[in-house]
Amino acid sequence: MHNYKVRYRFETVRKDYTLLHDRYSCVMFSNEGETPVLINGNAIANPGESLKFNEDPNVRIATDFNVHFVEDPNDPTLTKHCVITCSYYEPIHY
């Protein structure tokens, strides 16, 4: 079994966005806004919710993720705010 160190990358998005895969093992989408966030057209994170995709440290996610904010036509002033956290694992060699 390997020991790993992890590096995190954070992004804040406020408009529709595509997160390209770049060797991360885990990704989390935290909806901090007031409108729902749709991930890849299927998974939804309502305000205050998070979606997580967690793989083992030696696995790399090979999927791009499309982030789409579902707007309310009756209230276009609702805030859009999604925090994306990516985790990158590297084996520690002694």
C-alpha positions, 0 to 999 in steps of 0.5 A, spaced: 500 500 500 502 506 498 502 513 502 499 519 498 500 526 499 494 530 496 494 537 493 487 541 492 485 546 487 479 551 488 475 554 483 469 559 483 464 559 477 459 564 477 456 562 469 456 556 465 463 553 465 466 546 463 471 543 468 476 539 463 479 533 466 487 534 468 489 528 472 484 529 478 482 523 482 476 527 486 472 533 484 466 536 488 461 541 486 459 546 492 453 550 490 453 556 494 449 560 490 441 561 490 440 557 483 440 550 482 447 547 479 446 542 473 452 537 472 453 534 465 445 535 464 443 529 469 446 531 476 443 537 480 446 540 486 440 545 489 443 551 493 447 549 499 448 542 496 454 539 494 456 533 489 462 529 490 466 524 485 471 520 489 476 515 486 482 512 489 488 516 489 491 511 483 485 513 479 484 519 475 477 521 472 477 522 465 471 526 464 470 533 463 464 536 467 459 541 464 456 546 470 450 549 468 446 554 472 438 553 472 436 560 472 429 562 474 425 566 469 421 569 474 427 572 478 434 573 474 437 576 480 438 570 484 446 569 485 450 563 481 456 561 485 459 554 485 465 552 488 469 546 485 474 543 489 479 538 485 484 533 489 490 531 486 494 525 489 501 523 488 505 517 491 510 518 497 516 514 495 521 513 501 
